[in-house]
Amino acid sequence: METEIPPVNRIDVIRDELGAMAGTRIKVRANMGRSRIVERAGTLIAVHPQLFVVEVEERRGRRARQSYQYVDVLTGTVEIYDTDTGERILDFTVEE
């Protein structure tokens, strides 16, 4: 019998994993609805109880901060990738 993580505790797992990655570069792919998908690369700078913050590089050397919720990572609306390998991090999609 496999030890399955109950769905209630998956948010805690996501928060802990991202907390351990604070200060590292990640790529975020967010589905904004209406066939609009935004991809940004930046540095994970803060992990809060309900959301995490990524500082992204914009044009002309400007920086912006984007915040995302853990629940969006859980549902697949926000996908997180390693910038070096391109591998998806924290994939909770169910395979049939």
MIROZA-975595 format. One record per atom (N, C-alpha, C): x, y, z; atom name; residue number from 0; residue in three letters. Coordinates in nm, 4 decimals. Example, Ala and Ser with C-alpha at 12.3 -4.5 7.8 and 13.67 -1.06 7.14 Angstrom:
REM MIROZA-975595
         x         y         z  atom    n  res
    1.3190   -0.5690    0.7800     N    0  Ala
    1.2300   -0.4500    0.7800    CA    0  Ala
    1.3200   -0.3300    0.7800     C    0  Ala
    1.2850   -0.2250    0.7080     N    1  Ser
    1.3670   -0.1060    0.7140    CA    1  Ser
    1.2900    0.0030    0.7870     C    1  Ser
This chain:
REM MIROZA-975595
         x         y         z  atom    n  res
    0.0842   -0.1184    0.0000     N    0  Met
    0.0000    0.0000    0.0000    CA    0  Met
    0.0878    0.1235    0.0000     C    0  Met
    0.0615    0.2134   -0.0932     N    1  Glu
    0.1409    0.3358   -0.1025    CA    1  Glu
    0.0916    0.4384   -0.0015     C    1  Glu
    0.1820    0.5201    0.0465     N    2  Thr
    0.1419    0.6270    0.1372    CA    2  Thr
    0.1046    0.7481    0.0534     C    2  Thr
   -0.0217    0.7717    0.0394     N    3  Glu
   -0.0749    0.8829   -0.0404    CA    3  Glu
   -0.0897    1.0043    0.0497     C    3  Glu
   -0.0479    1.1185    0.0008     N    4  Ile
   -0.0628    1.2420    0.0770    CA    4  Ile
   -0.2076    1.2871    0.0635     C    4  Ile
   -0.2778    1.3059    0.1756     N    5  Pro
   -0.4153    1.3528    0.1665    CA    5  Pro
   -0.4217    1.4894    0.0980     C    5  Pro
   -0.5248    1.5157    0.0177     N    6  Pro
   -0.5351    1.6429   -0.0543    CA    6  Pro
   -0.5278    1.7660    0.0367     C    6  Pro
   -0.5720    1.7521    0.1603     N    7  Val
   -0.5720    1.8656    0.2522    CA    7  Val
   -0.4297    1.9124    0.2810     C    7  Val
   -0.3364    1.8196    0.2884     N    8  Asn
   -0.1998    1.8537    0.3269    CA    8  Asn
   -0.1103    1.8898    0.2088     C    8  Asn
   -0.1609    1.8823    0.0874     N    9  Arg
   -0.0773    1.9118   -0.0283    CA    9  Arg
   -0.0367    2.0584   -0.0343     C    9  Arg
   -0.1209    2.1482    0.0127     N   10  Ile
   -0.0852    2.2908    0.0173    CA   10  Ile
    0.0362    2.3101    0.1073     C   10  Ile
    0.0385    2.2386    0.2191     N   11  Asp
    0.1536    2.2462    0.3104    CA   11  Asp
    0.2800    2.1943    0.2432     C   11  Asp
    0.2667    2.0881    0.1638     N   12  Val
    0.3817    2.0318    0.0926    CA   12  Val
    0.4344    2.1338   -0.0091     C   12  Val
    0.3436    2.1973   -0.0819     N   13  Ile
    0.3836    2.2987   -0.1806    CA   13  Ile
    0.4544    2.4140   -0.1120     C   13  Ile
    0.3984    2.4626   -0.0012     N   14  Arg
    0.4591    2.5744    0.0725    CA   14  Arg
    0.5980    2.5377    0.1230     C   14  Arg
    0.6124    2.4177    0.1774     N   15  Asp
    0.7423    2.3735    0.2305    CA   15  Asp
    0.8460    2.3586    0.1186     C   15  Asp
    0.8047    2.2992    0.0056     N   16  Glu
    0.8969    2.2819   -0.1076    CA   16  Glu
    0.9428    2.4171   -0.1614     C   16  Glu
    0.8500    2.5096   -0.1773     N   17  Leu
    0.8872    2.6422   -0.2273    CA   17  Leu
    0.9689    2.7193   -0.1245     C   17  Leu
    0.9410    2.6985    0.0025     N   18  Gly
    1.0194    2.7632    0.1074    CA   18  Gly
    1.1645    2.7199    0.1030     C   18  Gly
    1.1868    2.5926    0.0699     N   19  Ala
    1.3230    2.5415    0.0585    CA   19  Ala
    1.3928    2.5959   -0.0659     C   19  Ala
    1.3151    2.6398   -0.1637     N   20  Met
    1.3718    2.6913   -0.2893    CA   20  Met
    1.3870    2.8433   -0.2903     C   20  Met
    1.3597    2.9104   -0.1804     N   21  Ala
    1.3665    3.0563   -0.1757    CA   21  Ala
    1.5045    3.1044   -0.2200     C   21  Ala
    1.5045    3.2044   -0.3089     N   22  Gly
    1.6289    3.2601   -0.3593    CA   22  Gly
    1.6770    3.1956   -0.4878     C   22  Gly
    1.6084    3.0925   -0.5350     N   23  Thr
    1.6498    3.0255   -0.6585    CA   23  Thr
    1.5688    3.0769   -0.7770     C   23  Thr
    1.6242    3.0566   -0.8972     N   24  Arg
    1.5559    3.0989   -1.0201    CA   24  Arg
    1.4590    2.9901   -1.0651     C   24  Arg
    1.3380    3.0334   -1.1003     N   25  Ile
    1.2356    2.9428   -1.1503    CA   25  Ile
    1.1658    3.0065   -1.2701     C   25  Ile
    1.0970    2.9240   -1.3451     N   26  Lys
    1.0132    2.9738   -1.4542    CA   26  Lys
    0.8690    2.9429   -1.4178     C   26  Lys
    0.7816    3.0419   -1.4292     N   27  Val
    0.6411    3.0255   -1.3943    CA   27  Val
    0.5582    3.0378   -1.5206     C   27  Val
    0.4683    2.9420   -1.5395     N   28  Arg
    0.3766    2.9434   -1.6534    CA   28  Arg
    0.2364    2.9499   -1.5952     C   28  Arg
    0.1671    3.0628   -1.6176     N   29  Ala
    0.0356    3.0848   -1.5582    CA   29  Ala
   -0.0719    3.0931   -1.6659     C   29  Ala
   -0.1793    3.0193   -1.6455     N   30  Asn
   -0.2944    3.0241   -1.7350    CA   30  Asn
   -0.3862    3.1346   -1.6842     C   30  Asn
   -0.3955    3.2429   -1.7598     N   31  Met
   -0.4734    3.3595   -1.7186    CA   31  Met
   -0.6175    3.3548   -1.7701     C   31  Met
   -0.6547    3.2470   -1.8365     N   32  Gly
   -0.7902    3.2346   -1.8893    CA   32  Gly
   -0.8008    3.2914   -2.0297     C   32  Gly
   -0.9075    3.2528   -2.1010     N   33  Arg
   -0.9315    3.3001   -2.2373    CA   33  Arg
   -0.8112    3.2780   -2.3286     C   33  Arg
   -0.7516    3.1617   -2.3192     N   34  Ser
   -0.6371    3.1221   -2.4021    CA   34  Ser
   -0.5163    3.2132   -2.3854     C   34  Ser
   -0.5042    3.2766   -2.2721     N   35  Arg
   -0.3906    3.3645   -2.2439    CA   35  Arg
   -0.2999    3.2957   -2.1427     C   35  Arg
   -0.1805    3.2597   -2.1876     N   36  Ile
   -0.0827    3.1938   -2.1015    CA   36  Ile
    0.0407    3.2827   -2.0930     C   36  Ile
    0.0833    3.3102   -1.9714     N   37  Val
    0.1974    3.3982   -1.9476    CA   37  Val
    0.3117    3.3155   -1.8896     C   37  Val
    0.4291    3.3268   -1.9507     N   38  Glu
    0.5489    3.2600   -1.8993    CA   38  Glu
    0.6493    3.3657   -1.8571     C   38  Glu
    0.7003    3.3511   -1.7360     N   39  Arg
    0.7995    3.4453   -1.6846    CA   39  Arg
    0.9049    3.3699   -1.6060     C   39  Arg
    1.0267    3.4177   -1.6167     N   40  Ala
    1.1370    3.3600   -1.5395    CA   40  Ala
    1.1830    3.4633   -1.4382     C   40  Ala
    1.2129    3.4180   -1.3191     N   41  Gly
    1.2570    3.5109   -1.2155    CA   41  Gly
    1.3070    3.4366   -1.0936     C   41  Gly
    1.3210    3.5109   -0.9855     N   42  Thr
    1.3746    3.4575   -0.8608    CA   42  Thr
    1.2633    3.4494   -0.7570     C   42  Thr
    1.2502    3.3351   -0.6938     N   43  Leu
    1.1539    3.3178   -0.5864    CA   43  Leu
    1.2066    3.3931   -0.4652     C   43  Leu
    1.1406    3.5033   -0.4285     N   44  Ile
    1.1967    3.5883   -0.3230    CA   44  Ile
    1.1253    3.5779   -0.1896     C   44  Ile
    0.9974    3.5364   -0.1901     N   45  Ala
    0.9250    3.5309   -0.0627    CA   45  Ala
    0.8213    3.4197   -0.0649     C   45  Ala
    0.8047    3.3563    0.0505     N   46  Val
    0.7037    3.2528    0.0675    CA   46  Val
    0.6203    3.2930    0.1878     C   46  Val
    0.4923    3.3173    0.1656     N   47  His
    0.3992    3.3593    0.2707    CA   47  His
    0.2985    3.2475    0.2960     C   47  His
    0.2161    3.2592    0.4005     N   48  Pro
    0.1217    3.1503    0.4312    CA   48  Pro
    0.0241    3.1164    0.3184     C   48  Pro
   -0.0183    3.2133    0.2388     N   49  Gln
   -0.1169    3.1866    0.1346    CA   49  Gln
   -0.0640    3.2025   -0.0071     C   49  Gln
    0.0515    3.2651   -0.0242     N   50  Leu
    0.1035    3.2905   -0.1588    CA   50  Leu
    0.2544    3.2986   -0.1584     C   50  Leu
    0.3114    3.2969   -0.2808     N   51  Phe
    0.4557    3.3137   -0.2958    CA   51  Phe
    0.4818    3.4220   -0.3992     C   51  Phe
    0.5965    3.4865   -0.3878     N   52  Val
    0.6292    3.6018   -0.4708    CA   52  Val
    0.7531    3.5715   -0.5544     C   52  Val
    0.7428    3.6032   -0.6852     N   53  Val
    0.8533    3.5849   -0.7787    CA   53  Val
    0.8902    3.7215   -0.8353     C   53  Val
    1.0178    3.7556   -0.8280     N   54  Glu
    1.0659    3.8803   -0.8874    CA   54  Glu
    1.1147    3.8490   -1.0283     C   54  Glu
    1.0507    3.9104   -1.1282     N   55  Val
    1.0811    3.8818   -1.2682    CA   55  Val
    1.1495    4.0006   -1.3340     C   55  Val
    1.2296    3.9696   -1.4349     N   56  Glu
    1.2990    4.0740   -1.5093    CA   56  Glu
    1.2083    4.1199   -1.6241     C   56  Glu
    1.1948    4.2495   -1.6379     N   57  Glu
    1.1155    4.3056   -1.7466    CA   57  Glu
    1.2093    4.3726   -1.8452     C   57  Glu
    1.1507    4.4349   -1.9451     N   58  Arg
    1.2331    4.5044   -2.0445    CA   58  Arg
    1.3096    4.6209   -1.9831     C   58  Arg
    1.4220    4.6516   -2.0447     N   59  Arg
    1.5074    4.7653   -2.0034    CA   59  Arg
    1.5581    4.7538   -1.8607     C   59  Arg
    1.5776    4.6327   -1.8150     N   60  Gly
    1.6383    4.6128   -1.6837    CA   60  Gly
    1.5460    4.6362   -1.5653     C   60  Gly
    1.4189    4.6600   -1.5903     N   61  Arg
    1.3250    4.6813   -1.4788    CA   61  Arg
    1.2861    4.5481   -1.4173     C   61  Arg
    1.2480    4.5527   -1.2916     N   62  Arg
    1.2046    4.4319   -1.2219    CA   62  Arg
    1.0608    4.4513   -1.1736     C   62  Arg
    0.9860    4.3439   -1.1748     N   63  Ala
    0.8487    4.3455   -1.1254    CA   63  Ala
    0.8297    4.2253   -1.0341     C   63  Ala
    0.7346    4.2360   -0.9455     N   64  Arg
    0.7041    4.1253   -0.8552    CA   64  Arg
    0.5661    4.0707   -0.8877     C   64  Arg
    0.5596    3.9394   -0.9011     N   65  Gln
    0.4344    3.8712   -0.9287    CA   65  Gln
    0.4065    3.7761   -0.8128     C   65  Gln
    0.2825    3.7743   -0.7667     N   66  Ser
    0.2468    3.6809   -0.6595    CA   66  Ser
    0.1515    3.5752   -0.7140     C   66  Ser
    0.1646    3.4555   -0.6622     N   67  Tyr
    0.0833    3.3419   -0.7037    CA   67  Tyr
    0.0382    3.2661   -0.5801     C   67  Tyr
   -0.0776    3.2020   -0.5883     N   68  Gln
   -0.1300    3.1260   -0.4752    CA   68  Gln
   -0.0917    2.9788   -0.4885     C   68  Gln
   -0.0752    2.9130   -0.3735     N   69  Tyr
   -0.0401    2.7715   -0.3725    CA   69  Tyr
   -0.1510    2.6870   -0.4337     C   69  Tyr
   -0.2750    2.7289   -0.4140     N   70  Val
   -0.3893    2.6549   -0.4672    CA   70  Val
   -0.3842    2.6501   -0.6197     C   70  Val
   -0.3313    2.7531   -0.6834     N   71  Asp
   -0.3181    2.7544   -0.8286    CA   71  Asp
   -0.2125    2.6540   -0.8755     C   71  Asp
   -0.1114    2.6318   -0.7951     N   72  Val
   -0.0115    2.5298   -0.8264    CA   72  Val
   -0.0753    2.3918   -0.8130     C   72  Val
   -0.1557    2.3749   -0.7106     N   73  Leu
   -0.2223    2.2468   -0.6868    CA   73  Leu
   -0.3192    2.2114   -0.8000     C   73  Leu
   -0.3932    2.3098   -0.8500     N   74  Thr
   -0.4924    2.2845   -0.9550    CA   74  Thr
   -0.4315    2.2841   -1.0944     C   74  Thr
   -0.3065    2.3269   -1.1086     N   75  Gly
   -0.2412    2.3269   -1.2386    CA   75  Gly
   -0.2572    2.4562   -1.3157     C   75  Gly
   -0.3228    2.5555   -1.2572     N   76  Thr
   -0.3365    2.6862   -1.3226    CA   76  Thr
   -0.2014    2.7548   -1.3328     C   76  Thr
   -0.1170    2.7328   -1.2334     N   77  Val
    0.0202    2.7848   -1.2329    CA   77  Val
    0.1147    2.6654   -1.2304     C   77  Val
    0.2079    2.6635   -1.3251     N   78  Glu
    0.3071    2.5569   -1.3319    CA   78  Glu
    0.4443    2.6165   -1.3058     C   78  Glu
    0.5260    2.5452   -1.2300     N   79  Ile
    0.6596    2.5925   -1.1944    CA   79  Ile
    0.7620    2.4987   -1.2570     C   79  Ile
    0.8622    2.5579   -1.3234     N   80  Tyr
    0.9663    2.4805   -1.3906    CA   80  Tyr
    1.1032    2.5245   -1.3412     C   80  Tyr
    1.1974    2.4314   -1.3436     N   81  Asp
    1.3376    2.4607   -1.3149    CA   81  Asp
    1.3964    2.5285   -1.4388     C   81  Asp
    1.4612    2.6438   -1.4222     N   82  Thr
    1.5144    2.7164   -1.5376    CA   82  Thr
    1.6325    2.6442   -1.6012     C   82  Thr
    1.7059    2.5654   -1.5246     N   83  Asp
    1.8230    2.4969   -1.5790    CA   83  Asp
    1.7846    2.3735   -1.6617     C   83  Asp
    1.6977    2.2897   -1.6061     N   84  Thr
    1.6643    2.1647   -1.6726    CA   84  Thr
    1.5347    2.1708   -1.7523     C   84  Thr
    1.4472    2.2661   -1.7200     N   85  Gly
    1.3169    2.2735   -1.7858    CA   85  Gly
    1.2177    2.1740   -1.7295     C   85  Gly
    1.2551    2.1068   -1.6220     N   86  Glu
    1.1700    2.0050   -1.5601    CA   86  Glu
    1.0637    2.0707   -1.4725     C   86  Glu
    0.9415    2.0168   -1.4791     N   87  Arg
    0.8328    2.0720   -1.3983    CA   87  Arg
    0.8512    2.0332   -1.2524     C   87  Arg
    0.8298    2.1304   -1.1652     N   88  Ile
    0.8427    2.1112   -1.0212    CA   88  Ile
    0.7021    2.1085   -0.9617     C   88  Ile
    0.6780    2.0224   -0.8652     N   89  Leu
    0.5499    2.0134   -0.7958    CA   89  Leu
    0.4339    1.9841   -0.8902     C   89  Leu
    0.4399    1.8729   -0.9572     N   90  Asp
    0.3340    1.8330   -1.0506    CA   90  Asp
    0.2339    1.7434   -0.9770     C   90  Asp
    0.1110    1.7926   -0.9563     N   91  Phe
    0.0089    1.7170   -0.8856    CA   91  Phe
   -0.1024    1.6686   -0.9767     C   91  Phe
   -0.0803    1.6723   -1.1081     N   92  Thr
   -0.1832    1.6274   -1.2008    CA   92  Thr
   -0.2011    1.4764   -1.1879     C   92  Thr
   -0.3244    1.4314   -1.2032     N   93  Val
   -0.3566    1.2905   -1.1890    CA   93  Val
   -0.3428    1.2222   -1.3247     C   93  Val
   -0.2636    1.1166   -1.3291     N   94  Glu
   -0.2467    1.0402   -1.4520    CA   94  Glu
   -0.3425    0.9225   -1.4508     C   94  Glu
   -0.4067    0.8991   -1.5646     N   95  Glu
   -0.5038    0.7892   -1.5718    CA   95  Glu
   -0.4425    0.6666   -1.6338     C   95  Glu
